[in-house]
Amino acid sequence: MSGITTHVLDTAMGKPGIGIEVLLEIKKGNEWSQLSGGQTNNDGRVPELIPKGHAIAVGTYRISFKVANYFAAQKRDTFYPSADIVFEVKDATQHYHVPLLISGFGYSTYRGS
């Protein structure tokens, strides 16, 4: 299993957020460096957010969810064109699951399992 995973749930529709572009970055000094990216699948997940064979490191990470196109495709309004979640990995041996719960006018997250 990837050291960092995510999924998106559209709480207004009660369904997975399908086809959302997701970017994973790590902070190096004052700059962000992209590690990987992809689109959410039919279950709202990006299965290989960290490619197989690559380990995560201690540091500050950001997952950016580009949700504007998702809402536009459904002809739904949104206040947030993207949702960015910044979190710290303090123990690189652990698994970090970072879900996103979205609606057109709000979003939330939590550390999952």
Sequence and secondary structure as in RCSB ss.txt:
>XXXX:A:sequence
MSGITTHVLDTAMGKPGIGIEVLLEIKKGNEWSQLSGGQTNNDGRVPELIPKGHAIAVGTYRISFKVANYFAAQK
RDTFYPSADIVFEVKDATQHYHVPLLISGFGYSTYRGS
>XXXX:A:secstr
  SEE BEEETTTTEE  S EEEEEEEETTEEEEEEEEE  TTSB TTSS TT    SEEEEEEEE HHHHHHTT
   S S EEEEEEES TTS EE  EEEETTEEEE  B 
